[in-house]
Amino acid sequence: GGGDHPYGSRSEGGESLALEMWDSYRSLGDEGEFASEWLPADTEGGGLEQISMAAVGPEGLAPGEAFHRAFSELLALGCISPSLVLRDATEDKGFWPFSAQARAARHAEEAVEGREWHTLLADLDVESDGDREDHEAFTYNYFRWQGHLVRYAAGGKEDGPAVLFVHGFGASADQWHKCIKELAPTHRVFAIDLLGFGHSEKPVVTYSQYMWEDVVRDFALEVVQRPLFLSGNSIGGYTALSAASQLRGFCRGLILCNSAGRIVDRETYDEEERQRGGTVKATLRREGAPTKETPPQWALNLAGRAIIAGLRPNVEKFCKKVYPNSPEEVTDRLVDNIVRDSKDPGGYAILAAGFKLPPQASKNELLKEFGGKLLVTQGVNDPLGAGVSKTRFALYNKVHPEEDVELVPLEAGHCPQCEAYADVASAIAKFTAEVDAQVPA
């Protein structure tokens, strides 16, 4: 059909609108003005990601973000040619190299070249996938989310319970490869590279927990296409929980491995909700996200690049610190993946976006919204989070119905799916079997 698609109805034609937008981008020259005209935040139907972007505003977008948000899907659909963009950008850069128009042209050029980089990377992934030692357990493939390439692993038993794994900050789907291999004989397993991580595209955009939540939700609905179990580690645990709160019944159960996110006792949560006049999500929908005073974007970009450059030589050392029980699980494969992924075009943008994060719902709120079965496999020796891993762990069955919670303490650090992968996989297999027996699909 046509009608309400943002890129025009079938009668209007996506190509005509794409060219009109591109002409406007070039003629305005200023990305903020272009975003004001063409990228109004959809605060009514666009969800919390769009509500958070309304607070960022056109002038708060990262350099090049207006191009990514406006043209990524149009480029993926073939409504506008990358060669046309590059040709016009070359012309516009030469007009006056320090003008706003030249800057906008450079950002468009960098975006198109970054997309081409990831297209070539995806082709190489698919072509060389059989060279992995564990390729029989799962394969890597890609799907598009809002025009961006997102890598995922898929394997296992076709008619087994479906499980989707979500990685933590700086990691990728490959961090789950040992758990996937353990579960593949009995489960249909998936793992995703969140946008901005792993081999997925790294557009220069304002990342937020609400964007990643939408990526996971859409992957579950468009690729998995059947009720599933969601599992995540660190920020991936929080993202999995956030997506589960949207999917609700479509998510048959939730598995958290040292999940990020705030959890408090029930009395504290109730008092905070009373003072706020509702949940964080309800408050955002009612009042919008608060604006934030952030450093200039050039400073954020510089800081992001500097942090990544400083972390690269210390990846192995840092990983061994958070794998206190089994530092030998910090393999060359793990370290090489993290370092390689950080060098992709746009890799610095995630760190720069960290200064703009909107208010975050607590795990109390999200668990209440989800309302389903929960398994927590917790590395109790986690050195992150100011040493409160055991305290947080003990709160889950106090804030969620006790009969719906299973707690599995493990002698591991921040990433039990790596240090104690056999134990995590065994707990997941037992959990999925119990849920399927209690709540038939």
N, C-alpha and C positions, 0 to 999 in steps of 0.2 A: 504494500500500500504506500501511500504518500503521506500527506497531511502534516503531522507534527514533528517529523524528523528534523533535527537542527540543521541539516545540510540541504534542506529543501525537499519538496515533494517530487514525485517521479516526473510530473509535467514541467517543473522548474528545471530539473536536471542538476545533479551535484557539480558537474564540471563548470556550468555557468556561474554558480554561486562561488565555487572555489576561485575562479579567475577574478571575480568581482572582489572577493576578500583579499586576494593577492595584490590587486591593483591598489586597494585601499591601504594595505600594509606598506606598500612602496611609496605611495603619495603622501601619507601622513608622516612617515619617517619616524615618528615617536611611538614606541611600543605601548606606553601608557595610554595614549590617545586611541590607538588601535584597539586595545583591550577594553577600554570604556565603551567603544562603539560596537564591537563584535563579540565580546566575551562577558556579558553581564552574568553575575553569579545567579544560579537558579536556586534561590533560597526556599522556594515553595516545593518543588518536586525533585531537586537534585541531591537531597540527603545532606548529611553532616559535613561531607567533604566540601560541598559548595557553600554551606553556611560558614565554614572556617575560611574559605577563600574570599567571601564577602568582607571579612574583617581585614584580610591582607590587602585587598583593594588593588586596582590596576597599577598604582604607583609602587606597590610593594612586591610586585612580581619579580622573580629573578631575571637577569638579562637573558633574553631568548625564550623565556617561558611563554610569552604571548604567542610566539610562532609555534612552539610545541603544542600548546593547547588548541590552537586554531587549525593547524594544518596536518598534524600527525595522522589522523584518521583519513583525511582527504588524500594524503600521499599514499597511504596503504590501500585505499580503494581505487587508486588510479585516476582520481578526479583532477589531479594536477601533477604535472611532470616534474621530477626532481631536476632534470636537465634544464627546464625552463627557469626554475628557482635559482639554480647556480648561474645560469647565463645572466639573468636580470640582476642578481646580487653582485656579480663581477662589475657590471655596468654602474650600479649604484655606489659601490665602494670607491670608484674612481672619481665620482662627482666632487666630493670634498671629504678627504679621509677622516676628518675629526668631527664631521657632522652627525646629528642623530640618525639621519638617513643611512649613512655609511655604517654606523654601529648596528642598526637594525639589519642591514644587509649582511654584515659579518655573522650576526647571530643566526640568521636564516641559513647561511652557508655552513656554519658549524653544525647546525641541527641536521641538515641533509647529509653531510659527511658522516656524522655520528650514526645516523640511521643506516647508511651504507656499510659502515664498519660492523654493526651488529647483524646485518643481513648476511655478510660474508662469514661472520663468526657462527651464525646459525647453520649455514650451509656446511661449514667445516665440521660442526658438531654432529650433524646428521650423517655426513659421509664417513666420519672416523669413529662413530659410536661403537662399532664392532671391535675396536682395538682395546676397549676397557677389559680388565680382567673379570669384572662382574657383569658384563653386558647381557648375559643370559638371564639375569635376575630382573633387569629393567632396561628400558631404552629412554633416550632423551628425545624430546620433540618440542615444538613451539606452538603457542596460540597467540592471538592478538588481543590485546586489551586496549581499547580506545586508540587503536592504530599502532600500539607499541608491541614489539616482540617480547614474549614472556616464555622463558624456558621451563619445562617441567619433566620429571621422570615418571614413567608409568610401567608397571609390570605386575607379575604375580598371577594368581588364579582368577580367571575372568568372572566366575560366579561366586567368589569369596566375598566376605564383608569388605567394603571399600573404606580405606583409610587414607587421608590426605595429611602429609607432614608439612609444617611451616618452620623454616629455619630462623635463627636469631640474627642479631645485628652483625654485619660484616661477613656472614656465612652464606651458604647456598644450599640447594637441594642435596648436593653431594654429601653434605655432613650427615645425612640420614642413610647413607648407602648400606651400612652394616645392618641397621634395623630393617631396611627394605629387604635385604637378602634373607634375613631370618624369617620374615613374615610372608615372603613371596609364595611359598608352597601352599599356603592356606588362605591368603588374603589378596584382594586386589589393591595394590598400593600405588600411591601417587605422592610426589613431593614437588614443590614449586619454588622457583627463584622469584622472590618478590621483585616488583619493579624497582630498579635501582641497585639490585644486588646480583651476585652470581653472573650468569651469562645473559640475563635479561637486559633489555635496553635500559639506559641510564639517562633519560631526558633531563634537561635542566629545568626542573619544576619545583614547586613548593610541596615537598613530601609531607604527609601526616599519617597518623594512625588510621584516620578515616579513609584515606586513599588505599592503604594496604588492605584494610578490611573489605573494601569494595572489590579489590583484585581477587582476594580469596573467595568471596561470595560468588562472584561471576564465574570463576574457574569451576567451582563446585557445581553450579547450575549448567554451565555451557559445555564443560569437558567431562566431568565425572557423570553428570546427568542421572544420578540416583542417590537415594539417602546414603549418608556416609558418616564416618567418624573423623573428627578433626583433632589433630595433635600438633603441638608447637612447643618450641624451646625459647626461653628468654623473651625477646620482643615478639618472636613468632608465636609464643604461647599466648601473649596478650592479643595478638592479631587473630589467632584461631578462636579465642574466646569471644572477641568482638564480632567475628563473622558468624559464630554459632548463635550469638544473640539476635542476629538478623535472620538466620536460616531456621532457627528454632526446631520444629519437628523434622525438617529435612536433615538436620544434624542429629544422628542417633545417639551420639555420646561424644564427650570431650576428654582429651588426654593432655595434661599439662606437665611439662618437664622444666622445672625451675623457671616458671613464667615471670616475666616482667609485669609491672603494674602494681598499683597500691591495693592492699587489702587491710581492713581494719576490723575491730570487733563490732558486733551488731549494734551495741549502744552508741558507739562513736558514729557509725554510719547513719543511724536513725536521726541523731542530733544534727549532723551535717545536712541531711536532706531537709529536716525541718527548717533550719536556718536559711537554706537556699530557696526553699519554697518548691521543692521538687528534685528530680534527678538531674544529673549533669546534662544528659541528652535532652530532657524536656526543657531545661533552662536554655540550652543553646537554640532549640527550635523556637522558643518563646521570645528570647531576648537577643539572639545572635551571639556570635563569639566576640569577646572583648578585643579591642585593638591592642597591639603590643608595640612598645618602643624597642626597636631593634637597631643594631649598628648598620651603617651604610652597606648596600649590597656588595660593593667592591671589597669591603673589609671582610664580609662573610665568605665570599668566594676565596679570598686570599687565605683566610683562616682554615677553610675546608681543605684547600690544597696543601697547606703547611702541615696540618694534622695527619693527613694521609701519608705524606712524604716521611714524616717522623715515625709513623707506625710501621711502615713496611719492613724496615730492618729488624723490628722487634716482635714480629708476629709469632714466631716460634716461642720466644721467651714468655710472651703474654699468655699464649694458649696453654703452656705448661703450668703456668700459675693457676689457671682456672680449671685444669685437669689434675688436681692434687693427688688423687689416688692412683691414677694410671697415666702418668706423663708420656709413656711409650705410645699411647694412642694419638699423640700429636705427630702424625706421620708426614712424610714429604708431600703426599697427596693433599692433605689438609692445608698445610702451609702454602704450597704452590698455588692452590686454588684461590686462597684469600688474597695473596699478593697479585696474582694475575688479574683477578676481577677488579682490583682497586685501580688498575691502569687504564681501564676502558674510558672512552670519551664520556665526560659528564659525571664521572665517579665521585667527584668532590661535592656535588650538589646536595647529597643527603645530609652531610654535616652542616652545610650552610643553612639548610632548611630547619635544622634543629632549634634555631633561635625563634622560629615562628610558630611552634607547635601550639595548637588550640587546647583548651581545657580537656583533660582526660578523665573519662569515667572510671570509677574504681572497679576492681574486680567484683566487689559486693554487688554493685549495680548490674554489671553484665551477667553475673551468675544468676541473679534474680530474674533477669529478662530471658535468659536461656532456659532455665528451669528443667534441665535434663540430667542425665547420668554423667558423673564426673570421676575420672581416674587421675590421681596426682602421683607421678613417679618423681620423687624429689631427691636430688643429690644433696645430702644434708651437710656436706662439707664445702658448700659453695662460698668462695671468698668474696664474691660481689655482694652488693646490697648492704654494706656495713655489717655483715655477719648476722643478718636477721633471717637467714634461710629457714632455720628450725622454727622460729617464732611464726613466720608466715605459714609454714607447712601445717602447724597445729591449728590454724584458724579456719582452714577450708571446711571441716565438718562442723564448725560452729556457725558459719554464715550461710551454708548451703544445707538442705535437709540431710541429716546424717545417713539415712537409708539410701541416699543417692550418691554418696561419696565413698570412694575407696582410696586409701592412702598407702603408698608403698615407699618407705624410706630406703634410700640406697647409699652405700658408701661410695660417693662420687662427688664431684664438684659441680660446676655450673652447667655442664653438658653431659648428663647421665646417658643420653642416647649414644654417646661416643665411648665414654669410659666404662659403662655397664650396659652395653647395647643388648646383650643376650637377656639380661634381667628385664630391661625395658620392653623388649619384644615379647617376652613371656607374659609379662603383666598385661600388655595390650591384647594378646591373643586370648587370655583368660577373661578379660573385661569385655571384649567384643562378643565372645561366646555367651557370657552371662546376660548381656543386654539383649542379644538376639533371642535368647530363650525366654526372657521376661516380656520383651516388646517385639513381637514378630513384625517383620517388615511389611 
